[in-house]
Amino acid sequence: MMNRTDARRLVRSRGFGQGARTSGAALISVLGWRQIGQTLQLSPRELDVARGVFDNLTESALAAELRVAPHTIHSHMNRAFL
């Protein structure tokens, strides 16, 4: 099982998916995302935000995709990554 620091580092490294436009989040298995969520004690919605960050989406684009206010995305990001 990965520790909190390793999980945060993995999610923050979101440089995947550039060029071929492959989803960065798709590079991690469902089980891997579940483990990241458990390690960082993220809610399901916060995990959705982490996946969007990994896909290199902006706060505005992610807010539109999840149908929430950009401020909500910002709050989730602060909780997950700080």
C-alpha positions in Angstrom: 0.0 0.0 0.0 1.3 3.4 -0.9 1.8 6.1 1.7 0.2 9.6 1.6 3.2 11.3 0.2 3.6 8.8 -2.6 -0.1 9.1 -3.5 0.0 12.9 -3.5 3.2 12.8 -5.7 1.5 10.5 -8.1 -1.6 12.6 -8.5 0.4 15.8 -8.8 2.6 14.4 -11.5 -0.2 14.9 -14.0 2.1 15.4 -17.0 0.7 12.3 -18.8 -1.8 12.3 -21.7 -0.1 15.0 -23.7 0.5 14.6 -27.4 -1.7 11.5 -28.2 -4.5 13.0 -26.0 -4.8 9.8 -24.0 -6.6 10.4 -20.8 -4.0 10.7 -18.0 -6.5 9.3 -15.5 -6.9 6.2 -17.7 -3.2 5.4 -17.1 -4.1 4.4 -13.6 -6.4 1.5 -13.0 -9.7 1.7 -11.1 -8.0 -0.1 -8.3 -5.1 2.4 -8.3 -7.5 5.3 -8.1 -9.4 3.6 -5.3 -6.1 3.1 -3.4 -5.2 6.8 -4.0 -8.6 7.9 -2.7 -8.3 5.7 0.4 -4.7 6.8 1.1 -5.5 10.5 0.8 -9.0 10.0 2.5 -10.7 11.7 -0.4 -14.5 11.7 -1.0 -15.7 10.2 -4.2 -16.2 13.8 -5.6 -12.7 14.8 -4.5 -11.4 11.8 -6.3 -13.3 12.9 -9.5 -11.5 16.2 -9.2 -8.1 14.5 -8.8 -8.8 12.5 -12.0 -9.6 15.7 -13.8 -6.4 17.3 -12.6 -4.5 14.3 -13.8 -6.2 14.8 -17.2 -4.8 18.4 -17.1 -8.2 20.0 -17.0 -8.5 23.6 -15.8 -10.7 24.4 -12.8 -13.3 25.9 -15.2 -13.3 22.9 -17.5 -13.6 20.5 -14.6 -16.4 22.6 -13.0 -18.3 22.4 -16.3 -17.8 18.7 -16.7 -18.9 17.9 -13.1 -21.6 20.6 -13.2 -20.5 22.5 -10.1 -19.1 26.0 -9.5 -15.4 26.6 -10.1 -15.1 27.6 -6.5 -16.2 24.1 -5.5 -13.5 22.6 -7.7 -11.0 25.0 -6.0 -12.1 23.9 -2.6 -11.8 20.2 -3.5 -8.3 20.8 -4.9 -7.2 22.6 -1.8 -8.4 19.7 0.4 -6.8 17.1 -1.8 -3.5 18.6 -2.6 -2.5 20.8 0.3 
